[in-house]
Amino acid sequence: MINNQASVRIGRIDFTNVWPLFYYFPFSSFGSDLEVTQQVPSGLNRAMAEGRIDIGAISSYAYGENFDEYLVFPDMSVSAFGQVNSILLFHRKPLEELGDAKIALPTTSATSINLLKIILTKFYGLQPEYEYAAPELEPMMKSADAALLIGDHAIRASWEKNGYLVSDLATEWTRLTGHWITFAVCTIRKQTVEQYPELVSRIYEAFLESKRKSLADPAALVRDAEKLIGGTEAYWQRYFSELCYEFGPKQWAGLSLYYQYAAELGFLKRNVPLQIWKDNSVVRVTE
């Protein structure tokens, strides 16, 4: 029986915030060695955990849940120091008054949901009621006092004149902690590194080159975002420039603090070490 499965299966988040990592990725040059699937973050998280994806820009929280099986590529993430524009809480009352509120959460996220819970629990001392809903603002707000949206859903909702207060969670995190926040990391299964070390190195370099070309001249990304999502050229120029796609010591420190708080509050079962891939070996950053 012929096995037609690609050597490495890559998962791609279905949001504009990861475009620079993929926009110029030379998929055709890898031929049948690669297979690519596109999903929302929660779907990609599950696929990685179940072994149906080998490499993916998954939610940082999902890495924390299954770090025993994963390594993280350096120099690639979706991070922010301050405003991110696409992780937004829409609410009728100020944050400090949401203690008895009902908050609608999207079914598409993981890192952002737990970031919201960390902020409200640890820094505001609040325990609101949470419920899950499809990521559409007005239907969410019909039965809730606040709604969290991420990615393109958040961007579109931010353009509407809906009268709600809007809190950017990355801005809140940086204001409260002084640290970066990393929403997604490019993760690879350890088994894949062991099986295909040379291919993994080629894939890593291709990601870095795509990121370099995308950020050096984002005009094509901006045009495609305008066409697909809407908005203006100025908006998308600012959006891609304010996001950070690096993953080095500053981002590591912020993500380690996020994991520390998530473990303290019981959102994660244990402390999470960052295990960074480097030339097919492992650099363990934190314990």
C-alpha positions in Angstrom: 0.0 0.0 0.0 1.4 3.4 -1.0 1.6 6.0 1.8 0.7 9.4 0.3 0.9 11.4 3.6 3.3 14.3 3.5 6.4 14.1 5.6 5.4 17.2 7.6 2.0 18.7 8.1 1.8 22.4 8.8 -1.2 24.1 10.4 -2.0 27.8 9.7 -4.2 30.0 11.8 -7.0 31.5 9.8 -6.3 35.1 10.9 -4.4 38.0 9.3 -2.2 38.4 12.3 0.0 35.4 11.2 0.1 36.4 7.5 3.8 37.5 7.6 5.0 34.1 8.7 3.2 32.4 5.7 2.8 35.1 3.0 6.0 34.3 1.1 6.6 30.8 2.4 7.7 28.8 -0.7 5.3 25.9 -0.4 5.9 24.7 -3.9 9.6 24.2 -3.4 8.9 21.6 -0.8 6.7 19.5 -3.1 5.0 16.5 -1.5 7.1 16.9 1.7 4.6 19.4 3.1 0.9 19.5 3.6 -0.8 22.7 4.9 -4.2 23.1 6.6 -5.8 26.3 7.7 -8.0 26.5 10.9 -9.1 28.8 13.7 -6.7 28.7 16.7 -8.9 26.3 18.8 -9.1 23.8 15.9 -5.4 24.0 15.2 -4.6 23.5 19.0 -6.6 20.3 18.9 -5.0 19.1 15.7 -1.6 19.6 17.2 -2.5 17.9 20.5 -3.9 14.9 18.6 -0.9 14.5 16.3 -2.7 15.5 13.1 -0.5 18.5 12.7 3.3 18.5 13.1 4.1 22.2 13.0 1.7 25.1 13.7 1.5 28.7 14.9 -0.7 27.6 17.8 -2.0 29.5 20.8 0.6 30.0 23.5 -1.8 28.5 26.0 -2.0 25.3 24.0 1.8 25.0 24.1 1.5 25.3 27.9 -1.0 22.4 28.0 1.1 20.0 26.0 4.7 21.2 26.3 6.0 17.7 26.9 5.3 16.9 23.2 6.5 20.2 21.7 9.4 22.5 21.0 9.1 26.2 20.0 10.8 27.8 17.1 12.8 31.0 18.1 12.4 34.3 16.3 8.7 33.7 15.4 5.6 34.5 17.3 2.6 36.8 17.4 3.4 39.2 20.2 2.8 42.7 21.4 4.1 45.2 23.9 1.0 47.3 24.4 -1.7 47.7 21.9 -2.5 44.7 19.6 -5.8 45.9 18.1 -7.2 42.4 17.6 -7.7 41.0 21.2 -10.5 43.1 22.4 -13.1 43.1 25.3 -16.3 45.0 24.5 -18.1 45.9 27.7 -20.9 48.1 29.0 -19.3 48.9 32.4 -15.7 49.7 33.3 -13.4 46.7 33.9 -13.4 47.1 37.7 -17.2 46.9 37.8 -17.4 43.5 36.0 -17.3 41.4 39.1 -21.0 40.3 38.8 -21.0 40.4 35.0 -21.7 37.7 32.5 -18.9 37.6 29.9 -19.2 35.9 26.5 -16.1 34.2 25.3 -15.4 33.1 21.7 -15.1 29.5 20.7 -12.0 30.3 18.6 -9.4 31.2 21.2 -7.4 29.9 24.2 -4.5 32.3 25.1 -6.8 35.3 25.0 -9.5 33.8 27.1 -7.1 32.9 29.9 -5.4 36.2 29.6 -8.7 37.9 30.3 -9.3 35.6 33.2 -5.8 36.4 34.6 -6.3 40.1 34.3 -9.7 40.1 35.9 -8.9 37.6 38.6 -5.4 38.5 39.6 -5.3 42.3 39.0 -9.0 43.3 39.6 -10.0 40.5 42.1 -13.1 39.7 40.1 -14.9 36.4 39.4 -17.4 37.1 36.7 -19.6 34.4 35.0 -18.3 33.1 31.7 -20.2 31.6 28.8 -19.1 30.5 25.3 -20.7 31.8 22.1 -20.0 32.1 18.4 -17.7 35.1 17.8 -20.3 37.7 16.7 -20.5 40.8 18.9 -24.2 41.8 18.9 -25.5 38.2 19.4 -23.0 37.8 22.2 -24.0 41.0 23.9 -27.7 40.1 23.9 -27.2 37.8 26.8 -23.9 39.2 28.3 -22.5 42.3 29.8 -19.2 42.0 28.0 -17.8 40.0 25.0 -14.3 39.0 24.1 -13.4 38.9 20.4 -10.0 38.0 18.8 -8.4 38.2 15.4 -10.4 39.4 12.4 -13.7 39.2 14.3 -12.3 41.8 16.8 -11.0 44.0 14.0 -14.3 44.2 12.2 -16.2 44.8 15.4 -13.8 47.6 16.4 -14.8 49.5 13.2 -18.5 49.6 14.2 -20.0 52.4 16.2 -21.6 50.2 18.8 -21.2 52.4 21.9 -19.4 49.8 24.0 -16.3 50.4 26.0 -13.3 48.6 24.4 -10.3 47.2 26.3 -7.3 46.0 24.4 -6.0 43.1 26.5 -2.4 43.4 25.3 -2.5 47.1 26.5 -3.9 46.0 29.9 -1.3 43.2 30.3 1.6 45.5 29.5 0.3 48.3 31.7 -0.2 45.9 34.7 3.0 43.8 34.3 5.4 45.8 32.2 5.9 42.8 30.0 5.3 41.6 26.5 2.4 39.2 25.7 2.8 36.4 23.2 -0.5 35.1 21.8 0.8 32.5 19.4 4.1 30.5 19.1 5.3 28.5 16.2 5.4 25.0 17.7 6.8 21.7 16.4 6.3 18.2 17.7 9.5 16.6 19.1 8.9 13.5 17.2 9.0 15.5 13.9 12.3 17.0 14.8 13.7 13.5 15.4 12.3 12.1 12.2 13.0 14.9 9.8 15.8 17.1 11.2 17.0 18.5 7.8 13.5 19.2 6.6 12.7 20.9 9.8 15.7 23.2 9.4 14.6 24.1 5.9 11.1 24.8 7.0 12.4 27.1 9.8 14.5 29.1 7.4 11.6 29.4 5.0 9.4 30.8 7.8 12.1 33.4 8.7 12.5 34.4 5.1 8.8 34.9 4.7 8.7 37.0 7.8 11.7 39.1 6.6 10.2 39.8 3.2 6.7 40.5 4.5 7.8 43.1 7.1 10.4 44.7 4.8 7.7 45.6 2.3 4.2 45.0 3.7 2.4 46.6 0.8 1.1 43.3 -0.7 -0.2 42.2 2.7 -1.9 45.5 3.2 -3.6 45.3 -0.1 -4.8 41.8 0.5 -6.1 42.6 4.0 -8.0 45.6 2.6 -9.6 43.4 0.0 -10.4 40.5 2.3 -11.3 42.1 5.6 -12.0 45.8 4.7 -10.6 48.8 6.4 -8.1 51.3 5.0 -4.5 51.1 3.9 -3.5 53.3 6.9 -5.2 50.9 9.3 -3.4 47.8 8.0 -0.1 49.6 7.8 -0.4 50.4 11.4 -1.7 47.0 12.4 1.2 45.0 10.9 3.7 47.5 12.2 2.4 47.3 15.8 2.4 43.5 16.0 5.7 41.8 16.8 6.8 38.6 15.1 10.0 38.1 17.1 10.4 35.5 19.8 13.5 36.2 21.9 14.4 36.9 25.6 11.9 39.8 26.1 9.0 37.7 24.7 10.1 34.7 26.6 10.0 36.6 29.9 6.5 37.9 29.3 5.2 34.4 28.3 6.8 32.8 31.3 5.0 35.2 33.5 1.8 34.5 31.8 2.3 30.7 32.4 3.2 31.4 36.0 0.0 33.3 36.6 -2.0 30.7 34.7 -0.6 27.9 36.9 -1.1 29.9 40.1 -4.8 30.4 39.3 -5.3 26.8 38.3 -5.8 27.4 34.5 -2.8 25.3 33.8 -2.0 22.1 35.8 1.7 22.8 36.2 4.5 25.3 35.6 5.5 25.5 31.9 9.2 25.5 30.7 9.9 27.1 27.4 11.7 24.6 25.3 13.3 26.4 22.3 14.4 24.6 19.2 17.9 25.5 18.0 19.6 23.6 15.2 17.6 20.5 16.0 18.6 20.6 19.7 16.8 22.0 22.7 17.4 25.2 24.7 15.4 25.1 27.9 14.7 28.7 28.9 12.7 28.4 32.1 11.7 25.7 34.6 
